[in-house]
Amino acid sequence: MRKYLFILSLLISFGAICQEEDRPKVGLVLSGGGAKGLAHIGVLKTLEEQGIKIDYIGGTSMGAIIGGLYASGYSASELDSIFRTTQFDILIQDNLPRRAKTFYEKEDSEKYAITLPFDNFDISFPSGLFKGQNIYNLLSRLTIHVSDVEDFSELPIPFFCIAANVETGDEVILDSGSLAKAISASGAIPTLLSPIKIDGQLLTDGGVANNYPIEELRRRGAEVIIGVDVQDSLVKRDKLRSVFEIMSQISNFRTINDMKEKAPKTDIYIKPNVNSFSVMAFDKGKAIIDSGAVAANNMLEELKLLSDPDGSLLIRKPVTKIDSFNISALSVEGNNTYPRAYVQGKLKLDYEETYNFEDLNIGINNLSATGNFERINYQLIPEDENGNYILAMQIEESENKMLLRLGLHYDELYKSGALVNLTRKSLLFTNDVASLDLIVGDNLRYNFNYYLDKGFYWSFGINSRYNTFDKGLLLDGIRDTEGLSEFQDIRELEVTVRDFTNQIYVESLFQQVFSIGVGLEHKYLKYSSNTFNDAINQSQELVLANDHYAGAFGYVKFDSYDNKYFPTKGVRFDGDFHIYLYSSDYNNDFSEFSIAKGSLGYAIQPFPKFTTRISTGTGFKIGNDESQVLDFFLGGYGNDFINNFKPFLGYDFLSLSADSYIKAQLEFDYELFRKNHIIASANIANVEDNLYTTGNWLSMPDYNGYGIGYGIETFMGPLEAKYSYSPETKESYWFFSLGFWF
C-alpha cells in the first residue's frame, strides 16, 4: 500500500513533467553500522546511475562519514576507490610510523605491552582503546577542499550528522564547524575510539542516541526520503562470544526498536543484506559495497520515479584535488602547558617551504608520538587564492602525567622477566619525562631514565641501570687463566655477570631519524662464580673482575627502519666510541683504553611479503689494557644486549670472545600470513685479539652459523623460535624469545 501511495504522490508532485522547480526535494538518510556502512557506497553508485539528485543528506556514524564525504563533492566511484585502498584496521589503531618518533620514543614504544593512566597512584583506563588520530588525519585531508565552509548547508549537498553527548545521552546535531571533526565525532565508536570535544561537549558515536535521523531530515525540507539501513540485527547466543559482541547486542536493542517506527516513515527503504559481516569487517569492503548496490537495484522501480531523464541534475563540480600548499601562519588553541614554539618545533614548520599532506602528517605524527596530547585537531583555512593556508590547530593536552606500564619477556639468557614501569611526565620541566623500569624474575634488574626533550636543540638525559644474569663460560674461552690453576679439572664456570652503569649525556636530533650525543659514564662490573670444585672439595666464590670504571663516550645513530624487530625497509647505523680513563683496578692490570664499535643494517622488500636484510658490525679495543670484561662476546640470538655482547647464530651466548671482531649477517624474511614470519639467516665472523693490526679481518671467516625460525608480531611483542647450527662445532642450539626485549 505504501508503495502505491508513494507513486501517486510523485505523480502529483511532478505534474506529469520532470522539471527542476517541480520535482520533490530528495533526502538521503544513512545509518551507522561500522564496516557495514560501506554498503552506502554501493547504494550511491546506483543512485548516480539512475540520475537521482540528492538535495539533503543526514547520517550517523559510518553513515555520517560516507554521507559527509559525498556531500562535500566526492562521487560514489571516488568513495569506492578511497575506501577500498584504506586499511581501516591499521588506521583505527593509531599506529604511528617509527620515523615520527625520537630515539627515546622509539625505545619507549617497543618495550611495553600495556600502558595505563596512573595519576595520583590510581589506576584508570583510557576513554577508548584508540584516539582515532589517524582517522581524523585522513578525513581532514579528504575535506580540505571545503575547509573554509563553516555552515554545512553551504556544501555541494546540504548535510548534517548526529553525535551523542557522553554526559547526558542526548543527541547532538552537527551542521557547522569543521566537517572532518564533526564526522569524526559521529563515528567515534564507544570504547573503541575516544570521544571528541566540540563546543564544550564530549561527543561519541551518534548511534547511541539516533542511528537513523529521518525526522531531522524531514524537518529540513526533504519531501521524499531514501533511507539506507545497515544496522545490526539481534543474534543468537552462540554468536555472542566476546565482550564487544555482547555490548553491541545490548546497544542494538534500542536501535532495532526505533526502526519499527522509522522504517515505515521512509519512502524508499533500502536494507542491504550485511548480516554476515561484522562491524569491523573492513577487509570485506568490496563484498559489502556490492551488497549495497544489490539492495538498491532491488528498488529500481521506485528509484526510477526520481530519475532525471537526461541526467542533467547530476552534474556536480569536481572535487578540487590539492597536492601542495603553503602554510603562511599557525594558530594554536588549547596548549596550556606546552608552548607554541614546542608545537611548531615538533611540526617542523617552516613558512618558506611548500608542503604536501605527507609533510603535514609527519609533523602531526611527531606531536602524537610524544604522548602529550589526547587529540590534535586542525584545519587548513584558505588565506588567499595563491595557495596560502592558515594552519589552525585545536589541541587537547593529555591530563595523564603518570603512567603504569607492564611487559613480559622470556629468552635463553635472562630467562623469565616481568617488567613494571612507572613513568612521570613534566616532573621538573614541561617537556621532561622520568621513567623507572623494575624487572623481576630469574634476574632482578632495573633501568632509570630521565630525559629533557628540547626537540632539535641539545636535549639532556640521565640513565642508570643494574643488570645481572648467570651464564656458563668455557674455561678455554677465557684467555687469562692466571689464578685458575686450582680449577683446571673444571671445563665450564657458571659466571654471574653484574653491571651497574650510570650516564649523563646531551644529544641533538635531526629529522627524527638521526641523533648525535656525548656524555660521561660510571660503570661497575663484577664477574664471579660459585662453581663447586671437586679437587678441593668445597664451593668458593671465584672473582674474575670487580672494577669501577670512569670515562666518556660519544655516539652517532641513524634509524629509518619501519619496524625494530621485523623491518621491511630502511637503514640503521649505530656508531659508538668509549674511552675509559680510570679503573679501581681489581686485578692490577688496568691502563687507559678505548673501545670503538659500529653496526650497519639495511632492509629492502624486493617482492610483496618478502624482505631481505643485510647487516654488519665491527668493534675493536685501542690500548694495552689486559682486562677482558669489556671485550666483545659473541653468541646467541636477541636484542638490546648490554656492553659488548653481540648475537651470533650457531653458537651459545658468550661463546666467542676477543678484543676485536667483525661480522656480517644475511636474512630472508617471508611474511607467510599477516604478522607471521618465516626467517632464514646466515652469519659469518672473525673474532680474535688485535684483529685489525694483524690484518686477519680480511681473511676468510673463522666462524659460521645458520638459522631458521618463525616469528609472530603480537601486542606483547615478538614471539620467536629459532633453530641454529654451526658447521665448525657440529652443534645446534634452539633460541626462544617471547615478548618485547628489555
FENNOR-V282806 format. One line per field, one symbol per residue. psi: psi as a letter, one per 40 degrees, with the letter a starting at -180 (. if undefined). A space follows every 10 residues. Layout:
psi->???
//
This chain:
psi->dddddddddd ddddfeigid eeiihhihhh iiebddeedd ddddddddde fhhhdihhih bddddddddd deeiiddddd ddddehgddd ddefhhidee iiddddddef dhdhhiifhf fhhaiieidi dedddddddd deedefeehd heeeidhhii ihihhdddei ihhheiahdd ddddddeghi ddiiihhhfe ihiahedddg eggdddddde ehdhhhhhhf iiiiiideeg eidddddddd dedddddddd ddddehdhhh gigedeiiee fdefdddddd dddddddefd ddddeeihde edeehihihh hhdiihheih hhiegddhid ddddddefhh eeihiadddd dddddddddd eehdihiiih hhdaeeehih hhhhhhiheh ehihiiiiih iedeaihhhh ihhhifddid fihhhhhhhi adhhiihhhh hhhfbeahii ihihihhiih hhhhdeehdg eheedefeeh dhhhhhhhhh hhihiiiihh feehihiiai hhhhhhhiif hhhddefihi hhhdigihih aiiiihihhe iehddgieii ihhhhhhhhh eiiegdefei ihiihhiiih ihhigdiheh hhhhiiiiii ihifheiede ihhiiahaif iibfhhihie iihfdhiiei ihiiihihhh gdihehhhhh ihiiihhiif dddeeeeeii hdhiiiihih ihhideahhi hhhiihddef iiihhhhhii h.
//
